[in-house]
Amino acid sequence: MTKVKEFLATELKQLERGFVATPASFNDLLAFAKANQGSMDIILMQMAIQYGAKAALENVQESIALIEMTAE
């Protein structure tokens, strides 16, 4: 399980280092979409992809934590 946790942490860290910023929250993504008014759709699309990946990785981390808590 430790290797899985390390993998998740590494992947989350890489999302922070990309050329396109990963939104911290869904509201941040919405704010960017509203502010750009369709002028940077390719960047908005990349931000949405990265936000989705971040949300998925965080959900897996939470699931692992719950499994470990119930196993104790």
Summary of the structure (lengths in Angstrom):
residues: 72
radius of gyration: 15.0
end to end distance: 14.4
largest distance: 51.4
contacts: 160
relative contact order: 0.16
helix: 79%
strand: 0%
